[in-house]
């Protein structure tokens, strides 16, 4: 016999406010509930399982390259009972996270190699801001943004124009590589500040570990940890989907 639950009972089981139960239904994150003649919603074990799936999925903070959007799509597919496609999309999500992890690790290695090329000697003037932007294939606004956020302090000529040295170019290549891999500006600045105090720091550790006094910490401020957690989380979701597919006998062919 299938269990039946009222809105308040679902809220208590899941640990959320009753209004959140209704919001999940409105957003399509759970199946539509049946209604009694008096208008009250009636939920089933399928709803409880879907709520647990959605709550697990929404723990993921990683936003880049559509990962968050893809996770929402997985929840909605499951809510529609399309477990087969939800499983396919979850496997694709896991593969995408692994690519992001690879990119993040490669950016660290690039940074290490580029750092070894930064020398105190032979640090002559190299390029203007426009030439630097063209050379790095970034916009002038991007360079300006990095400078405004304290990632680079650029010297000026007597006429006031900025000039970029060879060391500046090397540092900008590091910043570009890390930004392409979705490291946050805050994480990169943390790494640069640490390097200015100690050239022998472990870049991987510093860039992935926010300081205790940082007011706001996002997933990209601890990118390597966040991606690792996203992969673990997605594997949990995959297991939940397979159990739901079997238990509720919908699209049961794997």
GROMACS elastic network, one bead per residue, 0.5 to 0.9 nm:
[ bonds ]
;  ai    aj funct       b0    kb
    2    44     6  0.69263   500
    2    45     6  0.71133   500
    3    43     6  0.82673   500
    3    44     6  0.57271   500
    3    45     6  0.61497   500
    4    42     6  0.63130   500
    4    43     6  0.56015   500
    4    45     6  0.73129   500
    5     8     6  0.80698   500
    5     9     6  0.58250   500
    5    10     6  0.62630   500
    5    41     6  0.84094   500
    5    42     6  0.57138   500
    5    44     6  0.60593   500
    5    45     6  0.82246   500
    5    48     6  0.89695   500
    6     9     6  0.51897   500
    6    10     6  0.63363   500
    6    11     6  0.86973   500
    6    40     6  0.77009   500
    6    41     6  0.63646   500
    6    42     6  0.54447   500
    6    43     6  0.62585   500
    7    10     6  0.52110   500
    7    11     6  0.62225   500
    7    12     6  0.87230   500
    7    18     6  0.61051   500
    7    19     6  0.87754   500
    7    21     6  0.68121   500
    7    22     6  0.79636   500
    7    40     6  0.81302   500
    7    41     6  0.64783   500
    7    42     6  0.71907   500
    7    43     6  0.73083   500
    8    11     6  0.50450   500
    8    12     6  0.62342   500
    8    13     6  0.87208   500
    8    17     6  0.81380   500
    8    18     6  0.57061   500
    8    21     6  0.86053   500
    9    12     6  0.51300   500
    9    13     6  0.62145   500
    9    14     6  0.86483   500
    9    18     6  0.86536   500
   10    13     6  0.51375   500
   10    14     6  0.60919   500
   10    15     6  0.81541   500
   10    16     6  0.83088   500
   10    18     6  0.77698   500
   10    21     6  0.74067   500
   10    43     6  0.76140   500
   10    47     6  0.85517   500
   10    48     6  0.70026   500
   10    51     6  0.88901   500
   11    14     6  0.53555   500
   11    15     6  0.55945   500
   11    17     6  0.56271   500
   11    18     6  0.52048   500
   11    19     6  0.85391   500
   11    20     6  0.78524   500
   11    21     6  0.64092   500
   12    15     6  0.50342   500
   12    16     6  0.65933   500
   12    17     6  0.78649   500
   12    18     6  0.82820   500
   13    16     6  0.81126   500
   13    48     6  0.81048   500
   14    17     6  0.89789   500
   14    48     6  0.76440   500
   14    51     6  0.72088   500
   14    52     6  0.70910   500
   14    55     6  0.85758   500
   16    19     6  0.82672   500
   16    20     6  0.63723   500
   16    21     6  0.73411   500
   17    20     6  0.52371   500
   17    21     6  0.68442   500
   18    21     6  0.51041   500
   18    22     6  0.67132   500
   18    23     6  0.87800   500
   19    22     6  0.51886   500
   19    23     6  0.61822   500
   19    24     6  0.87626   500
   20    24     6  0.61242   500
   20    25     6  0.86211   500
   21    24     6  0.53653   500
   21    25     6  0.66087   500
   21    26     6  0.89179   500
   21    30     6  0.89343   500
   21    51     6  0.86574   500
   22    25     6  0.51694   500
   22    26     6  0.63002   500
   22    27     6  0.87546   500
   23    26     6  0.50007   500
   23    27     6  0.61527   500
   23    28     6  0.86209   500
   23    29     6  0.86490   500
   24    27     6  0.51707   500
   24    28     6  0.62443   500
   24    29     6  0.51235   500
   24    30     6  0.60708   500
   24    31     6  0.89836   500
   24    51     6  0.83537   500
   24    54     6  0.89882   500
   25    28     6  0.51943   500
   25    29     6  0.59654   500
   25    30     6  0.53163   500
   25    31     6  0.65890   500
   25    32     6  0.60293   500
   25    33     6  0.76964   500
   26    29     6  0.77104   500
   26    30     6  0.84809   500
   26    32     6  0.82830   500
   27    30     6  0.79702   500
   27    76     6  0.87041   500
   28    31     6  0.67045   500
   28    32     6  0.77075   500
   28    75     6  0.84937   500
   28    76     6  0.59955   500
   28    79     6  0.68344   500
   28    80     6  0.82415   500
   29    50     6  0.78664   500
   29    51     6  0.78487   500
   29    54     6  0.68506   500
   29    72     6  0.80132   500
   29    75     6  0.58871   500
   29    76     6  0.52028   500
   29    77     6  0.86074   500
   29    78     6  0.81993   500
   29    79     6  0.57620   500
   29    80     6  0.87121   500
   30    33     6  0.84301   500
   30    46     6  0.89007   500
   30    47     6  0.63177   500
   30    48     6  0.89468   500
   30    50     6  0.59591   500
   30    51     6  0.66024   500
   30    54     6  0.80299   500
   30    75     6  0.79327   500
   30    76     6  0.72283   500
   30    78     6  0.79524   500
   30    80     6  0.76987   500
   31    46     6  0.83398   500
   31    47     6  0.66759   500
   31    50     6  0.80498   500
   31    76     6  0.87402   500
   31    78     6  0.86346   500
   31    80     6  0.61820   500
   31    81     6  0.80235   500
   32    43     6  0.87035   500
   32    47     6  0.88150   500
   32    79     6  0.85604   500
   32    80     6  0.89861   500
   33    41     6  0.57118   500
   33    42     6  0.56789   500
   33    43     6  0.56014   500
   33    44     6  0.82056   500
   33    47     6  0.81073   500
   34    40     6  0.83408   500
   34    41     6  0.57462   500
   34    42     6  0.52282   500
   34    43     6  0.69208   500
   35    38     6  0.76911   500
   35    39     6  0.53732   500
   35    40     6  0.54944   500
   35    42     6  0.59446   500
   36    39     6  0.51717   500
   36    40     6  0.53261   500
   36    41     6  0.64647   500
   36    42     6  0.70964   500
   37    40     6  0.74807   500
   43    46     6  0.78776   500
   43    47     6  0.59349   500
   43    48     6  0.77320   500
   44    47     6  0.52797   500
   44    48     6  0.66320   500
   44    49     6  0.88968   500
   45    49     6  0.62012   500
   45    50     6  0.85248   500
   46    49     6  0.51624   500
   46    50     6  0.60968   500
   46    51     6  0.85409   500
   46   244     6  0.78425   500
   46   247     6  0.89772   500
   46   248     6  0.71854   500
   47    51     6  0.60018   500
   47    52     6  0.85786   500
   47    79     6  0.83870   500
   48    51     6  0.51048   500
   48    52     6  0.63097   500
   48    53     6  0.86844   500
   49    52     6  0.51640   500
   49    53     6  0.62512   500
   49    54     6  0.87010   500
   49   240     6  0.82196   500
   49   244     6  0.72202   500
   50    54     6  0.60950   500
   50    55     6  0.85263   500
   50    75     6  0.80377   500
   50    78     6  0.72793   500
   50    79     6  0.65516   500
   50   241     6  0.89532   500
   50   244     6  0.83300   500
   51    54     6  0.50894   500
   51    55     6  0.60717   500
   51    56     6  0.85368   500
   52    55     6  0.51463   500
   52    56     6  0.61787   500
   52    57     6  0.85883   500
   52   240     6  0.87462   500
   53    56     6  0.51862   500
   53    57     6  0.61390   500
   53    58     6  0.86537   500
   53    75     6  0.73590   500
   53    78     6  0.87024   500
   53   236     6  0.88637   500
   53   237     6  0.63819   500
   53   240     6  0.66761   500
   53   241     6  0.77868   500
   54    58     6  0.60364   500
   54    59     6  0.87395   500
   54    72     6  0.84705   500
   54    75     6  0.58931   500
   54    76     6  0.88729   500
   54   237     6  0.87520   500
   55    58     6  0.52512   500
   55    59     6  0.66114   500
   56    59     6  0.55522   500
   56    60     6  0.78191   500
   56   233     6  0.71132   500
   56   234     6  0.87064   500
   56   236     6  0.79642   500
   56   237     6  0.70149   500
   57    60     6  0.59866   500
   57    71     6  0.66899   500
   57    72     6  0.78665   500
   57    74     6  0.86512   500
   57    75     6  0.73774   500
   57   233     6  0.70352   500
   57   234     6  0.73115   500
   57   236     6  0.88608   500
   57   237     6  0.67767   500
   58    61     6  0.75149   500
   58    68     6  0.85592   500
   58    71     6  0.79019   500
   58    72     6  0.79797   500
   59   230     6  0.85719   500
   59   233     6  0.79671   500
   60    63     6  0.84540   500
   60    68     6  0.74512   500
   60    71     6  0.83522   500
   60   226     6  0.80578   500
   60   229     6  0.76836   500
   60   230     6  0.58025   500
   60   233     6  0.72262   500
   60   234     6  0.86523   500
   61    68     6  0.72880   500
   61   218     6  0.80744   500
   61   219     6  0.58797   500
   61   220     6  0.89061   500
   61   226     6  0.72956   500
   61   230     6  0.78320   500
   62    66     6  0.89331   500
   62    67     6  0.65050   500
   62    68     6  0.62508   500
   62   218     6  0.89098   500
   62   219     6  0.59000   500
   62   220     6  0.73843   500
   62   223     6  0.82688   500
   62   226     6  0.66078   500
   62   227     6  0.69809   500
   62   230     6  0.71390   500
   63    66     6  0.62094   500
   63    67     6  0.54084   500
   63    69     6  0.77173   500
   63   219     6  0.81567   500
   63   220     6  0.86356   500
   64    67     6  0.58682   500
   64    68     6  0.73818   500
   64   182     6  0.70709   500
   64   220     6  0.87399   500
   65    68     6  0.83041   500
   65    69     6  0.88394   500
   66    69     6  0.51104   500
   66    70     6  0.60562   500
   66    71     6  0.86398   500
   67    70     6  0.50580   500
   67    71     6  0.62459   500
   67    72     6  0.87787   500
   67    93     6  0.70913   500
   67    96     6  0.80048   500
   67    97     6  0.79612   500
   68    71     6  0.51142   500
   68    72     6  0.63798   500
   68    73     6  0.87163   500
   69    72     6  0.51754   500
   69    73     6  0.63182   500
   69    74     6  0.88236   500
   70    73     6  0.50075   500
   70    74     6  0.63616   500
   70    75     6  0.88745   500
   70    89     6  0.77066   500
   70    90     6  0.84468   500
   70    93     6  0.71000   500
   71    74     6  0.50388   500
   71    75     6  0.64585   500
   71    76     6  0.87792   500
   71    89     6  0.84534   500
   71    90     6  0.77110   500
   71    93     6  0.76077   500
   71   234     6  0.87320   500
   72    75     6  0.51491   500
   72    76     6  0.63073   500
   72    77     6  0.86906   500
   73    76     6  0.51030   500
   73    77     6  0.61221   500
   73    78     6  0.86179   500
   73    86     6  0.80171   500
   73    89     6  0.83073   500
   74    77     6  0.51615   500
   74    78     6  0.62790   500
   74    79     6  0.86193   500
   74    83     6  0.88063   500
   74    85     6  0.80785   500
   74    86     6  0.50058   500
   74    87     6  0.78820   500
   74    89     6  0.63995   500
   74    90     6  0.66987   500
   75    78     6  0.52213   500
   75    79     6  0.61667   500
   75    80     6  0.87937   500
   75    86     6  0.74988   500
   76    80     6  0.63048   500
   76    81     6  0.87224   500
   76    82     6  0.87056   500
   76    86     6  0.83555   500
   77    80     6  0.51994   500
   77    81     6  0.65089   500
   77    82     6  0.52324   500
   77    83     6  0.66803   500
   77    84     6  0.87681   500
   77    85     6  0.69447   500
   77    86     6  0.54712   500
   78    82     6  0.53394   500
   78    83     6  0.51754   500
   78    84     6  0.85228   500
   78    85     6  0.82552   500
   78    86     6  0.58638   500
   78    87     6  0.87334   500
   78   241     6  0.75152   500
   78   244     6  0.89053   500
   79    82     6  0.74125   500
   79    83     6  0.84699   500
   80    83     6  0.81120   500
   81    84     6  0.85572   500
   81    86     6  0.88700   500
   81   245     6  0.82003   500
   81   248     6  0.88684   500
   81   250     6  0.63282   500
   81   251     6  0.76264   500
   82    85     6  0.58202   500
   82    86     6  0.63207   500
   82    87     6  0.88309   500
   82   245     6  0.86827   500
   82   250     6  0.73394   500
   82   251     6  0.65676   500
   83    87     6  0.60206   500
   83    88     6  0.85883   500
   83   241     6  0.63560   500
   83   242     6  0.76408   500
   83   244     6  0.77616   500
   83   245     6  0.58655   500
   83   250     6  0.71387   500
   83   251     6  0.63436   500
   83   252     6  0.80218   500
   84    87     6  0.52201   500
   84    88     6  0.63916   500
   84    89     6  0.87590   500
   84   241     6  0.85412   500
   84   242     6  0.86287   500
   84   245     6  0.77542   500
   84   250     6  0.86414   500
   84   251     6  0.60560   500
   84   252     6  0.75767   500
   84   253     6  0.75997   500
   84   254     6  0.67717   500
   85    89     6  0.60591   500
   85    90     6  0.84304   500
   86    89     6  0.51256   500
   86    90     6  0.60683   500
   86    91     6  0.86798   500
   86   238     6  0.85151   500
   86   241     6  0.75077   500
   87    90     6  0.50288   500
   87    91     6  0.62866   500
   87    92     6  0.86568   500
   87   237     6  0.87336   500
   87   238     6  0.62058   500
   87   241     6  0.65898   500
   87   242     6  0.75134   500
   87   254     6  0.88931   500
   88    91     6  0.52747   500
   88    92     6  0.63511   500
   88    93     6  0.86846   500
   89    93     6  0.60428   500
   89    94     6  0.86345   500
   90    94     6  0.62051   500
   90    95     6  0.86366   500
   90   234     6  0.66526   500
   90   235     6  0.81169   500
   90   237     6  0.76850   500
   90   238     6  0.63853   500
   91    94     6  0.50951   500
   91    95     6  0.63174   500
   91    96     6  0.86691   500
   91   234     6  0.82184   500
   91   235     6  0.84479   500
   91   238     6  0.76525   500
   92    95     6  0.50921   500
   92    96     6  0.61914   500
   92    97     6  0.86832   500
   93    96     6  0.50304   500
   93    97     6  0.61981   500
   93    98     6  0.86515   500
   93   231     6  0.84668   500
   93   234     6  0.75512   500
   94    97     6  0.51030   500
   94    98     6  0.62808   500
   94    99     6  0.87699   500
   94   230     6  0.81766   500
   94   231     6  0.58593   500
   94   232     6  0.89000   500
   94   234     6  0.64065   500
   94   235     6  0.75971   500
   95    98     6  0.50860   500
   95    99     6  0.63935   500
   95   100     6  0.87890   500
   95   231     6  0.88129   500
   96    99     6  0.50658   500
   96   100     6  0.63111   500
   96   101     6  0.86469   500
   97   101     6  0.61312   500
   97   102     6  0.86041   500
   97   227     6  0.64218   500
   97   228     6  0.82113   500
   97   230     6  0.72506   500
   97   231     6  0.63825   500
   98   102     6  0.61777   500
   98   103     6  0.86237   500
   98   227     6  0.80438   500
   98   228     6  0.86115   500
   98   231     6  0.75488   500
   99   102     6  0.50135   500
   99   103     6  0.61791   500
   99   104     6  0.85746   500
  100   103     6  0.50643   500
  100   104     6  0.61020   500
  100   105     6  0.86208   500
  100   181     6  0.71488   500
  100   182     6  0.85094   500
  100   227     6  0.74476   500
  101   104     6  0.50711   500
  101   105     6  0.61836   500
  101   106     6  0.85391   500
  101   181     6  0.86683   500
  101   223     6  0.86129   500
  101   224     6  0.67879   500
  101   227     6  0.63313   500
  101   228     6  0.76240   500
  102   105     6  0.52105   500
  102   106     6  0.60515   500
  102   107     6  0.85541   500
  103   106     6  0.50810   500
  103   107     6  0.61036   500
  103   108     6  0.87370   500
  103   180     6  0.84129   500
  103   181     6  0.55712   500
  103   182     6  0.88557   500
  104   107     6  0.51877   500
  104   108     6  0.65394   500
  104   109     6  0.89743   500
  104   178     6  0.73260   500
  104   180     6  0.86917   500
  104   181     6  0.51194   500
  104   182     6  0.74948   500
  104   183     6  0.76612   500
  104   223     6  0.77899   500
  104   224     6  0.69994   500
  105   108     6  0.51771   500
  105   109     6  0.65353   500
  105   110     6  0.88214   500
  105   181     6  0.85844   500
  105   204     6  0.82614   500
  105   224     6  0.79702   500
  106   109     6  0.50581   500
  106   110     6  0.61921   500
  106   111     6  0.85694   500
  106   177     6  0.88275   500
  106   181     6  0.84794   500
  107   110     6  0.50058   500
  107   111     6  0.60978   500
  107   112     6  0.86376   500
  107   174     6  0.79530   500
  107   177     6  0.55074   500
  107   178     6  0.54363   500
  107   179     6  0.87517   500
  107   180     6  0.81781   500
  107   181     6  0.64477   500
  108   111     6  0.50235   500
  108   112     6  0.62749   500
  108   113     6  0.87905   500
  108   174     6  0.86586   500
  108   177     6  0.83258   500
  108   178     6  0.72182   500
  108   203     6  0.71217   500
  108   204     6  0.64058   500
  108   207     6  0.89779   500
  109   112     6  0.50796   500
  109   113     6  0.63517   500
  109   114     6  0.86398   500
  109   204     6  0.88743   500
  110   113     6  0.51990   500
  110   114     6  0.60901   500
  110   115     6  0.84906   500
  110   173     6  0.89088   500
  110   174     6  0.71001   500
  110   177     6  0.72646   500
  110   178     6  0.87006   500
  111   114     6  0.51248   500
  111   115     6  0.59843   500
  111   116     6  0.87157   500
  111   171     6  0.85407   500
  111   173     6  0.80553   500
  111   174     6  0.50280   500
  111   175     6  0.81557   500
  111   177     6  0.73966   500
  111   178     6  0.76939   500
  111   203     6  0.82441   500
  112   115     6  0.52057   500
  112   116     6  0.66011   500
  112   174     6  0.85195   500
  112   203     6  0.75271   500
  113   116     6  0.53657   500
  113   117     6  0.69479   500
  114   117     6  0.51701   500
  114   118     6  0.69150   500
  114   170     6  0.61343   500
  114   171     6  0.75591   500
  114   173     6  0.75999   500
  114   174     6  0.66252   500
  115   118     6  0.53573   500
  115   119     6  0.86988   500
  115   170     6  0.72604   500
  115   171     6  0.74032   500
  115   174     6  0.78181   500
  115   199     6  0.89613   500
  116   119     6  0.77497   500
  117   167     6  0.80235   500
  117   170     6  0.71781   500
  118   121     6  0.89427   500
  118   123     6  0.88399   500
  118   166     6  0.77870   500
  118   167     6  0.52622   500
  118   168     6  0.85139   500
  118   170     6  0.64232   500
  118   171     6  0.77552   500
  119   122     6  0.72601   500
  119   123     6  0.71514   500
  119   166     6  0.86151   500
  119   167     6  0.67433   500
  120   123     6  0.62106   500
  120   167     6  0.78967   500
  121   124     6  0.84844   500
  122   166     6  0.80272   500
  123   126     6  0.83573   500
  123   165     6  0.58032   500
  123   166     6  0.56477   500
  123   167     6  0.62914   500
  123   168     6  0.88445   500
  124   164     6  0.86492   500
  124   165     6  0.56051   500
  124   166     6  0.66751   500
  124   167     6  0.87554   500
  125   128     6  0.86756   500
  125   163     6  0.63083   500
  125   164     6  0.59269   500
  125   166     6  0.70350   500
  126   132     6  0.85550   500
  126   163     6  0.70250   500
  126   164     6  0.55318   500
  126   166     6  0.58959   500
  126   168     6  0.88852   500
  126   169     6  0.83132   500
  127   130     6  0.79062   500
  127   131     6  0.55376   500
  127   132     6  0.56137   500
  127   135     6  0.89181   500
  127   162     6  0.88370   500
  127   163     6  0.58699   500
  127   164     6  0.51372   500
  127   165     6  0.68402   500
  127   166     6  0.84122   500
  127   169     6  0.86026   500
  128   131     6  0.50974   500
  128   132     6  0.59351   500
  128   133     6  0.85298   500
  128   161     6  0.77390   500
  128   162     6  0.63356   500
  128   164     6  0.61133   500
  129   132     6  0.50006   500
  129   133     6  0.61094   500
  129   134     6  0.85810   500
  129   140     6  0.70051   500
  129   143     6  0.79336   500
  129   161     6  0.82778   500
  129   162     6  0.63076   500
  129   163     6  0.65095   500
  129   164     6  0.70002   500
  130   133     6  0.50884   500
  130   134     6  0.61453   500
  130   135     6  0.84751   500
  130   139     6  0.84295   500
  130   140     6  0.64753   500
  131   134     6  0.51041   500
  131   135     6  0.59673   500
  131   136     6  0.85560   500
  132   135     6  0.50094   500
  132   136     6  0.60913   500
  132   137     6  0.82468   500
  132   138     6  0.84637   500
  132   140     6  0.84537   500
  132   143     6  0.86471   500
  132   163     6  0.88838   500
  132   164     6  0.72059   500
  132   169     6  0.74312   500
  133   136     6  0.52742   500
  133   137     6  0.57359   500
  133   138     6  0.50854   500
  133   139     6  0.55890   500
  133   140     6  0.56016   500
  133   141     6  0.89650   500
  133   142     6  0.82982   500
  133   143     6  0.69675   500
  134   138     6  0.65065   500
  134   139     6  0.75013   500
  134   140     6  0.84593   500
  135   138     6  0.79433   500
  136   139     6  0.86470   500
  136   169     6  0.83303   500
  136   172     6  0.80316   500
  136   173     6  0.71731   500
  136   176     6  0.80896   500
  138   141     6  0.82884   500
  138   142     6  0.63660   500
  138   143     6  0.73713   500
  138   176     6  0.84083   500
  139   142     6  0.50916   500
  139   143     6  0.66184   500
  139   144     6  0.87081   500
  140   143     6  0.51284   500
  140   144     6  0.61612   500
  140   145     6  0.85644   500
  141   145     6  0.59985   500
  141   146     6  0.86135   500
  142   145     6  0.50165   500
  142   146     6  0.62730   500
  142   147     6  0.86446   500
  143   146     6  0.51896   500
  143   147     6  0.62455   500
  143   148     6  0.86070   500
  143   172     6  0.84776   500
  144   147     6  0.51103   500
  144   148     6  0.60359   500
  144   149     6  0.85742   500
  145   148     6  0.50581   500
  145   149     6  0.61783   500
  145   150     6  0.87505   500
  145   151     6  0.89133   500
  146   149     6  0.51897   500
  146   150     6  0.65203   500
  146   151     6  0.54358   500
  146   152     6  0.67092   500
  146   172     6  0.88726   500
  146   175     6  0.84142   500
  146   185     6  0.77986   500
  147   150     6  0.51544   500
  147   151     6  0.55011   500
  147   152     6  0.50195   500
  147   153     6  0.63969   500
  147   154     6  0.76841   500
  148   151     6  0.75886   500
  148   152     6  0.82156   500
  148   153     6  0.89335   500
  149   152     6  0.80619   500
  149   185     6  0.74499   500
  149   186     6  0.84296   500
  149   189     6  0.80323   500
  150   153     6  0.68695   500
  150   189     6  0.70079   500
  151   171     6  0.88903   500
  151   172     6  0.86716   500
  151   175     6  0.79982   500
  151   185     6  0.78727   500
  151   188     6  0.74473   500
  151   189     6  0.55451   500
  151   192     6  0.71074   500
  151   193     6  0.86791   500
  152   168     6  0.75623   500
  152   171     6  0.79201   500
  152   172     6  0.78962   500
  152   189     6  0.89914   500
  152   192     6  0.88845   500
  153   168     6  0.85782   500
  154   162     6  0.62860   500
  154   163     6  0.66978   500
  154   164     6  0.65509   500
  154   165     6  0.86105   500
  154   168     6  0.76767   500
  155   161     6  0.84511   500
  155   162     6  0.57735   500
  155   163     6  0.58388   500
  155   164     6  0.71070   500
  155   165     6  0.85561   500
  156   159     6  0.76457   500
  156   160     6  0.53909   500
  156   161     6  0.53277   500
  156   163     6  0.57685   500
  156   164     6  0.87157   500
  157   160     6  0.52590   500
  157   161     6  0.55026   500
  157   162     6  0.63686   500
  157   163     6  0.68450   500
  158   161     6  0.75294   500
  159   162     6  0.89619   500
  164   167     6  0.79560   500
  164   168     6  0.55986   500
  164   169     6  0.66505   500
  165   168     6  0.50061   500
  165   169     6  0.63493   500
  165   170     6  0.87477   500
  166   169     6  0.51049   500
  166   170     6  0.63330   500
  166   171     6  0.87175   500
  167   170     6  0.50789   500
  167   171     6  0.62139   500
  167   172     6  0.85536   500
  168   171     6  0.51037   500
  168   172     6  0.60618   500
  168   173     6  0.85906   500
  169   173     6  0.61584   500
  169   174     6  0.86948   500
  170   173     6  0.51215   500
  170   174     6  0.64743   500
  170   175     6  0.88370   500
  171   174     6  0.50721   500
  171   175     6  0.63165   500
  171   176     6  0.86459   500
  172   176     6  0.60103   500
  172   177     6  0.85103   500
  173   176     6  0.50417   500
  173   177     6  0.61119   500
  173   178     6  0.85937   500
  174   177     6  0.52020   500
  174   178     6  0.62171   500
  174   179     6  0.85559   500
  175   178     6  0.52283   500
  175   179     6  0.60223   500
  175   180     6  0.85089   500
  175   185     6  0.86136   500
  175   188     6  0.69732   500
  176   179     6  0.51197   500
  176   180     6  0.60398   500
  176   181     6  0.86231   500
  177   180     6  0.51865   500
  177   181     6  0.64362   500
  177   182     6  0.88828   500
  178   181     6  0.51168   500
  178   182     6  0.64638   500
  178   183     6  0.54653   500
  178   184     6  0.81528   500
  178   188     6  0.73669   500
  179   183     6  0.51933   500
  179   184     6  0.67287   500
  179   185     6  0.75202   500
  179   188     6  0.82714   500
  180   183     6  0.75315   500
  182   220     6  0.66778   500
  182   223     6  0.76772   500
  183   186     6  0.83017   500
  183   187     6  0.64295   500
  183   188     6  0.68583   500
  183   207     6  0.82401   500
  183   208     6  0.89223   500
  183   220     6  0.53785   500
  183   221     6  0.65922   500
  183   222     6  0.79862   500
  183   223     6  0.62135   500
  183   224     6  0.89190   500
  184   187     6  0.51893   500
  184   188     6  0.63518   500
  184   189     6  0.86139   500
  184   218     6  0.83174   500
  184   219     6  0.86154   500
  184   220     6  0.51099   500
  184   221     6  0.54056   500
  184   222     6  0.84325   500
  184   223     6  0.80568   500
  185   188     6  0.51236   500
  185   189     6  0.60352   500
  185   190     6  0.84913   500
  185   220     6  0.87480   500
  185   221     6  0.79578   500
  186   189     6  0.51269   500
  186   190     6  0.61102   500
  186   191     6  0.86938   500
  186   207     6  0.89051   500
  186   210     6  0.87131   500
  186   217     6  0.87508   500
  186   220     6  0.86795   500
  186   221     6  0.63486   500
  187   190     6  0.50471   500
  187   191     6  0.63604   500
  187   192     6  0.87916   500
  187   206     6  0.80823   500
  187   207     6  0.51799   500
  187   208     6  0.70491   500
  187   209     6  0.80840   500
  187   210     6  0.72155   500
  187   220     6  0.75705   500
  187   222     6  0.73002   500
  187   223     6  0.86774   500
  188   191     6  0.50652   500
  188   192     6  0.62208   500
  188   193     6  0.86311   500
  188   207     6  0.63462   500
  188   221     6  0.84469   500
  189   192     6  0.50177   500
  189   193     6  0.60364   500
  189   194     6  0.84317   500
  189   207     6  0.85609   500
  190   193     6  0.52858   500
  190   194     6  0.61664   500
  190   195     6  0.86457   500
  190   206     6  0.71354   500
  190   207     6  0.65283   500
  190   209     6  0.89488   500
  190   210     6  0.78253   500
  190   211     6  0.84525   500
  191   194     6  0.51170   500
  191   195     6  0.61433   500
  191   196     6  0.87249   500
  191   201     6  0.87976   500
  191   203     6  0.65469   500
  191   204     6  0.88649   500
  191   206     6  0.58069   500
  191   207     6  0.53367   500
  192   195     6  0.50501   500
  192   196     6  0.63023   500
  192   197     6  0.89381   500
  193   196     6  0.51849   500
  193   197     6  0.67658   500
  193   198     6  0.88770   500
  194   197     6  0.53261   500
  194   198     6  0.61610   500
  194   199     6  0.78639   500
  194   201     6  0.72078   500
  194   203     6  0.87501   500
  194   206     6  0.75580   500
  195   200     6  0.73970   500
  195   201     6  0.65148   500
  195   203     6  0.82872   500
  196   199     6  0.65841   500
  197   201     6  0.88863   500
  198   201     6  0.58800   500
  199   202     6  0.89787   500
  200   203     6  0.85896   500
  201   204     6  0.87999   500
  201   205     6  0.82970   500
  201   206     6  0.75702   500
  202   205     6  0.54266   500
  202   206     6  0.63058   500
  202   207     6  0.86785   500
  203   206     6  0.52427   500
  203   207     6  0.59676   500
  203   208     6  0.84110   500
  204   207     6  0.55815   500
  204   208     6  0.62732   500
  204   209     6  0.87049   500
  204   224     6  0.86630   500
  205   208     6  0.54206   500
  205   209     6  0.61564   500
  206   209     6  0.52981   500
  206   210     6  0.75895   500
  207   210     6  0.74730   500
  207   221     6  0.74817   500
  207   222     6  0.70754   500
  207   223     6  0.83215   500
  207   224     6  0.88409   500
  208   220     6  0.86435   500
  208   221     6  0.65723   500
  208   223     6  0.61477   500
  208   224     6  0.61374   500
  208   225     6  0.69592   500
  209   221     6  0.75823   500
  209   222     6  0.58942   500
  209   225     6  0.87795   500
  210   213     6  0.83462   500
  210   214     6  0.67558   500
  210   217     6  0.70745   500
  210   221     6  0.65765   500
  210   222     6  0.66891   500
  211   214     6  0.55407   500
  212   215     6  0.82639   500
  214   217     6  0.66924   500
  217   220     6  0.81541   500
  217   221     6  0.60283   500
  217   222     6  0.79084   500
  218   221     6  0.52259   500
  218   222     6  0.71304   500
  218   223     6  0.86264   500
  219   222     6  0.55079   500
  219   223     6  0.57728   500
  219   224     6  0.89507   500
  219   225     6  0.82586   500
  219   226     6  0.56704   500
  219   227     6  0.84504   500
  220   224     6  0.82383   500
  220   226     6  0.73739   500
  221   224     6  0.89068   500
  221   226     6  0.88084   500
  222   225     6  0.56738   500
  222   226     6  0.60980   500
  222   227     6  0.87211   500
  223   226     6  0.50123   500
  223   227     6  0.60472   500
  223   228     6  0.84934   500
  224   227     6  0.53230   500
  224   228     6  0.62185   500
  224   229     6  0.86506   500
  225   228     6  0.51110   500
  225   229     6  0.61239   500
  225   230     6  0.85313   500
  226   229     6  0.50722   500
  226   230     6  0.60530   500
  226   231     6  0.87164   500
  227   231     6  0.63016   500
  227   232     6  0.87216   500
  228   231     6  0.52630   500
  228   232     6  0.64211   500
  228   233     6  0.86192   500
  229   232     6  0.50902   500
  229   233     6  0.59517   500
  229   234     6  0.84742   500
  230   234     6  0.60226   500
  230   235     6  0.86043   500
  231   234     6  0.51173   500
  231   235     6  0.62846   500
  231   236     6  0.87528   500
  232   235     6  0.52198   500
  232   236     6  0.64506   500
  232   237     6  0.88296   500
  233   236     6  0.51055   500
  233   237     6  0.63396   500
  233   238     6  0.87008   500
  234   238     6  0.61275   500
  234   239     6  0.86867   500
  235   239     6  0.63485   500
  235   240     6  0.86817   500
  236   239     6  0.51811   500
  236   240     6  0.62738   500
  236   241     6  0.86955   500
  237   241     6  0.60879   500
  237   242     6  0.86419   500
  238   241     6  0.51614   500
  238   242     6  0.63467   500
  238   243     6  0.87656   500
  239   242     6  0.52634   500
  239   243     6  0.63301   500
  239   244     6  0.86847   500
  240   243     6  0.51713   500
  240   244     6  0.61397   500
  240   245     6  0.85372   500
  241   244     6  0.50439   500
  241   245     6  0.59820   500
  241   246     6  0.85935   500
  242   245     6  0.50258   500
  242   246     6  0.62623   500
  242   247     6  0.85282   500
  242   252     6  0.88456   500
  242   254     6  0.85773   500
  243   246     6  0.52648   500
  243   247     6  0.59540   500
  243   248     6  0.84238   500
  244   247     6  0.50421   500
  244   248     6  0.57468   500
  244   249     6  0.77984   500
  244   250     6  0.83243   500
  245   248     6  0.56767   500
  245   249     6  0.56415   500
  245   250     6  0.56556   500
  245   251     6  0.67058   500
  245   252     6  0.55946   500
  245   253     6  0.85646   500
  245   254     6  0.88967   500
  246   249     6  0.51503   500
  246   250     6  0.73436   500
  246   251     6  0.86359   500
  246   252     6  0.59407   500
  246   253     6  0.88248   500
  247   250     6  0.82835   500
  247   252     6  0.89294   500
  248   252     6  0.83939   500
  249   252     6  0.53621   500
  250   253     6  0.85025   500
  251   254     6  0.80051   500
